[in-house]
């Protein structure tokens, strides 16, 4: 697990090593991006279920002529034995036009967390499956490399019955 916790930082450092040629103007055309992500969990999922890290996918749609992105994300957590944890997030980001290389964004949305487990009590097994809904608050930045991929790093807090806090890094590929 220790190696997984340094992956978001490694993704960021490797991305900085690439040439940084781009223009951060608000796009006049819509754009669709998709890619893998890795999350380091520091909230209830880590504390209660041992889910210190997750792998997943990120999807973003940039609306034409507006500094707004629609975002969807899925994460599968490496939790304790006999526990399955995954999350689905639906967010809207405001993209700040402040530079040519780093493109910061902030937003909010809904987070859905599904936890299921199967416990053998010695007298039989017990299964439980629950879905929790919370409010997401997200902030991050994309690093424009001038190529067909865009590294990103973000922090997300989900407030609800199951509170989450995660640091995420990944790569987005333009389609």
Beta strands, then each sheet from edge to edge (+ up, - down):
strand 1: 31-41
strand 2: 53-62
strand 3: 68-77
strand 4: 83-95
strand 5: 102-120
strand 6: 125-144
strand 7: 149-160
strand 8: 164-174
sheet 1: 1+ 2- 3+ 4- 5+ 6- 7+ 8- 1+
end
